[in-house]
Amino acid sequence: MILVSACLLGKNVKYNGEHNYNQDVIDFLRDKEYLPICPESAGGLSIPRLPSEIQGGTGAEVLSGDAVVINQEGTAVTEAFIKGAKTIEILLKKHNVTMAILKENSPSCGVTAVYDGTFSKNKIPGMGVTTAILHAHGIPIYSEKNLPQ
């Protein structure tokens, strides 16, 4: 089973109520079993919602308590991001997950980069909160920008 960011499949779960439909992802998934996920929705955040970014690090630091996730108004939403990531973690064994394709730059799903917490469109290397959990479980993770061959 492949976990896939629901926004890449055209589901309107993005922070602004829209999606990040990606035809390359759709083509890759043809004839494969996959499960759409949105950790932010799973964590109880609304659609739409204010944009959020990690301050003080990346997903691994959020999980260790050394960084926080805040929304654009400065409100901490860290617990919702951790709850969503833990909810997705439960799916790993339940669905025999072998791979994930996640939305790059997202504070939940970023694979190689996330926004730096300044809401200025600057990115830093690192993973989102959910991606960090999947990585810790040894799940191969790709983004829409680097699909497996």
Phi, psi and omega in degrees: 000139179250126172278137181224133174303122184301328181297329179290340179268003180094007177283136183278070181243358180299157184309325182268010179083006179254200183220176177234048184314133181225111183297326179297321177295314179302314180297318180298322184282349181307130179068019177239154176274129180215160181231115177291137178226152168219098182302327182291318174295318180297333179276358176099005178283148184280167172234119355286172178211164176293146175298148180232153176217158177274132175247131175093013179152213181231193184303320180299321179289329174297315182294329180273357179086009182263357178216164180230160172251127179236153174269177187298340177271359179091007179276132178290130177234021183306313184300322179295322180292320178291318178300316179297317179296318180293326176296318178292323179303323180299330182289340186306304182280324182303324184245012179049056183292132181244350184193158174224144173237112190236160184283116179301146175078349181291144176294341174267313195249000180308136184261312180242348182207151173224160175290150193276003177093004180256355182057036180243015180071010175281140180245154174232154177294141177146174183255157172284177186296309180294318180301319180299321178292315180298319179299318179298334177271002178079017180284128173296131185234133179233163173244177176295345181267347180215062180295151178297152180271000000 
